[in-house]
Amino acid sequence: MPIKNVGAILILLLSILFPAPAEAGQLPCGCNESNRHLLLLNPPLQGSDVRELQQRLAQLGFYFGPLNGLYNQVTARAVKNFQASKGLNPSGEVGPATWSALGENSSAISQRQSTGGPPAGSKLRLLIELDKRTLTILVDGKPWRTYPVAIGKFETPSPVGEWKVVHKSRDWGGSFGTRWMGLNVPWGVYGIHGTNKPWTIGSAASAGCFRMHNQDVEEIFPWIDIGTPVEVKGPYTKPTAPLKRGQTMPEVVTVQALLRQAGFYLFGPTDGFYGVMTEIAIKQFQYLHSLEATGELDEATLETLLMFSRPEA
């Protein structure tokens, strides 16, 4: 076989075994909406950023309408009253100065157990627990420092699974805050970042990313290297069939977790990519349970798999 053909086959094999992460320069899922300049238009602007604005104004006693995500006359009037109370131009438009004023007095509640960085040469891993709304730095496998985070809303959930930090950058500004650490989630662009809405920390408010107070994400940023493992624990997506090699979705994470619990797929991460390792584990499971060993997850295989294991958060 010509050498050039061997090289092409090797590249193809590597792309199958190690799929490329999403482009580092892409904006995280839905987070670009949170950077909008809000003002009265016809028809009115609407979205999760407007709903977050209404929630904050309601917390501060300026807004008494429904949390409907519509930037209407009622919302604009509340913005004008807030701006006047802060000595800002009561324009009824929401830009960087107003977002910044809205975030005042939203202090961090990080549970710091020590001062300074982690011990030199220690092995770091991040654990994000959706039910607790926390991010914990594990040093050599032991909890070392915990921070509050905001997680994805019901309609835009955060990705449960085992990921790695694949990109880092500074000062994206706006809703991204002062730091960004991107994860290798194969079906979208998700990351850990700061925020200009600190009052949302500790709630389910994001488009799937993990928001931190700017001072917290700035603190951990130098410690977290590219390749640092990030485990996100939470409820798994209900598994579906059929599934086959090459697919990327939350349901694949669930199947990988089920296989691991049943004693298969012991060496790969629950990363949502139906690759060679997942296919081999499925074939092994099918063979040992007298099913056709296709390597694809069909209804019969899924039903049998669910008999032997249940995904745990």
SULZI-V510859 format. One record per pair of residues at least 12 apart in sequence whose ideal C-beta (glycine too) atoms are under 6 Angstrom apart, sorted by the first residue. I is the first residue (numbers start at 1). J is the second residue. D is the distance in whole Angstrom. If there is no record, write none. Layout:
i->I j->J d->D
i->I j->J d->D
//
This chain:
i->17 j->276 d->6
i->19 j->273 d->5
i->21 j->166 d->5
i->21 j->184 d->4
i->22 j->189 d->5
i->24 j->167 d->4
i->26 j->189 d->5
i->28 j->189 d->5
i->28 j->190 d->6
i->28 j->191 d->5
i->28 j->209 d->5
i->29 j->188 d->5
i->29 j->189 d->6
i->29 j->207 d->5
i->29 j->208 d->5
i->30 j->156 d->6
i->30 j->207 d->3
i->31 j->175 d->6
i->31 j->207 d->6
i->31 j->209 d->6
i->33 j->47 d->5
i->33 j->49 d->5
i->34 j->49 d->5
i->34 j->175 d->3
i->35 j->174 d->4
i->35 j->175 d->5
i->36 j->49 d->6
i->37 j->95 d->5
i->38 j->71 d->5
i->38 j->94 d->4
i->39 j->93 d->4
i->40 j->76 d->5
i->44 j->70 d->5
i->44 j->71 d->5
i->44 j->72 d->5
i->45 j->71 d->4
i->46 j->69 d->5
i->46 j->70 d->5
i->47 j->69 d->6
i->50 j->69 d->5
i->50 j->71 d->5
i->51 j->67 d->6
i->51 j->69 d->4
i->52 j->197 d->6
i->54 j->67 d->5
i->56 j->102 d->5
i->56 j->199 d->5
i->57 j->78 d->5
i->62 j->78 d->5
i->62 j->81 d->5
i->62 j->82 d->5
i->63 j->78 d->4
i->76 j->92 d->4
i->79 j->92 d->5
i->79 j->94 d->6
i->80 j->92 d->5
i->86 j->101 d->5
i->99 j->196 d->5
i->103 j->198 d->5
i->106 j->198 d->4
i->106 j->199 d->4
i->108 j->213 d->4
i->108 j->215 d->6
i->108 j->216 d->6
i->109 j->148 d->6
i->110 j->147 d->5
i->110 j->216 d->6
i->111 j->146 d->5
i->117 j->223 d->5
i->118 j->139 d->5
i->118 j->223 d->6
i->122 j->139 d->5
i->122 j->140 d->5
i->123 j->140 d->5
i->124 j->228 d->6
i->125 j->138 d->4
i->125 j->229 d->5
i->126 j->230 d->4
i->127 j->231 d->5
i->128 j->232 d->5
i->129 j->233 d->5
i->130 j->151 d->5
i->130 j->234 d->3
i->133 j->149 d->6
i->133 j->151 d->6
i->133 j->202 d->5
i->134 j->146 d->5
i->135 j->147 d->5
i->135 j->149 d->5
i->147 j->212 d->6
i->147 j->216 d->5
i->148 j->201 d->5
i->148 j->202 d->5
i->149 j->210 d->5
i->149 j->212 d->6
i->150 j->200 d->5
i->150 j->201 d->5
i->150 j->203 d->6
i->150 j->205 d->5
i->150 j->206 d->5
i->150 j->211 d->4
i->151 j->204 d->5
i->152 j->206 d->5
i->152 j->208 d->4
i->153 j->204 d->5
i->156 j->207 d->5
i->156 j->208 d->5
i->158 j->208 d->5
i->159 j->185 d->5
i->159 j->190 d->5
i->160 j->232 d->5
i->160 j->234 d->5
i->160 j->236 d->6
i->161 j->232 d->6
i->161 j->253 d->4
i->161 j->270 d->5
i->161 j->271 d->6
i->161 j->272 d->6
i->162 j->231 d->5
i->162 j->269 d->4
i->162 j->270 d->5
i->162 j->271 d->6
i->163 j->183 d->4
i->163 j->184 d->6
i->163 j->230 d->5
i->164 j->184 d->5
i->164 j->227 d->6
i->164 j->229 d->6
i->165 j->181 d->5
i->165 j->224 d->6
i->165 j->226 d->6
i->165 j->228 d->5
i->166 j->182 d->6
i->166 j->184 d->5
i->167 j->182 d->4
i->168 j->181 d->5
i->174 j->196 d->6
i->175 j->196 d->6
i->176 j->193 d->5
i->177 j->193 d->5
i->177 j->194 d->2
i->177 j->195 d->5
i->177 j->214 d->5
i->178 j->194 d->5
i->178 j->214 d->5
i->178 j->218 d->6
i->179 j->194 d->5
i->179 j->217 d->4
i->179 j->218 d->6
i->179 j->221 d->5
i->180 j->193 d->5
i->183 j->230 d->6
i->186 j->248 d->4
i->186 j->272 d->6
i->186 j->273 d->5
i->187 j->248 d->5
i->187 j->249 d->6
i->190 j->208 d->5
i->190 j->209 d->5
i->191 j->209 d->5
i->192 j->210 d->5
i->194 j->212 d->6
i->194 j->214 d->4
i->194 j->217 d->5
i->195 j->211 d->4
i->198 j->213 d->6
i->201 j->213 d->6
i->233 j->313 d->6
i->234 j->313 d->6
i->235 j->313 d->5
i->236 j->254 d->4
i->236 j->311 d->4
i->237 j->250 d->4
i->237 j->251 d->5
i->237 j->254 d->5
i->239 j->251 d->5
i->239 j->254 d->4
i->239 j->255 d->5
i->241 j->297 d->5
i->241 j->298 d->6
i->241 j->299 d->5
i->241 j->302 d->4
i->242 j->298 d->5
i->243 j->274 d->6
i->243 j->297 d->4
i->244 j->296 d->4
i->245 j->274 d->5
i->245 j->279 d->5
i->247 j->274 d->5
i->248 j->272 d->6
i->248 j->273 d->5
i->252 j->272 d->5
i->252 j->274 d->5
i->253 j->270 d->5
i->253 j->272 d->4
i->254 j->311 d->5
i->255 j->297 d->6
i->256 j->270 d->4
i->256 j->278 d->6
i->257 j->270 d->5
i->257 j->311 d->5
i->258 j->305 d->5
i->258 j->309 d->5
i->258 j->311 d->6
i->259 j->281 d->5
i->261 j->309 d->4
i->262 j->308 d->5
i->262 j->309 d->4
i->264 j->281 d->4
i->264 j->284 d->6
i->264 j->285 d->5
i->265 j->281 d->4
i->279 j->295 d->4
i->282 j->295 d->5
i->282 j->297 d->6
i->283 j->295 d->4
i->286 j->301 d->6
i->289 j->304 d->5
//
